[in-house]
Amino acid sequence: QVQLVESGGGLAQAGGSLRLSCAASGRTFSRSVMGWFRQTPGKEREFVASIDWSGGTTYYADSVKGRFTISRDNAKNTVYLQMNSLKPEDTAVYYCKAGLSGSLWFPGWGQGTQVTVSS
């Protein structure tokens, strides 16, 4: 099992940037697929991006492709989400997730980190 703590959220202006971090504990981090999801009030949580254990394969939601970059540092047990060209519609609570694959995620969610983008 992997325990996850998200950080790095905050307030940004449209067009600005933020970098989210997700610190993981547990022996399986380096072998886990990692992902970022986000949720706004009244909406279902949605997939944002994922990265395989080696960092060689990434996937993005169409809404963030070209603006967000997911990366990981297995030596630091940390996964990152670099968010550029932010839009007000990126406002959400962002969560990271670990799993065996992009369709097999471990249960449970962390506390998330709030991202607010002003226009």
Protein Blocks (a to p, Z undefined) as FASTA:
>chain_A
ZZdddehiacddehiacddddddedjklmmpccddddddehiacddfbdcdfkopaccdd
fklgokaccdddfklopacdddehiafklgccddddddfbfklccedidebjaddddZZ
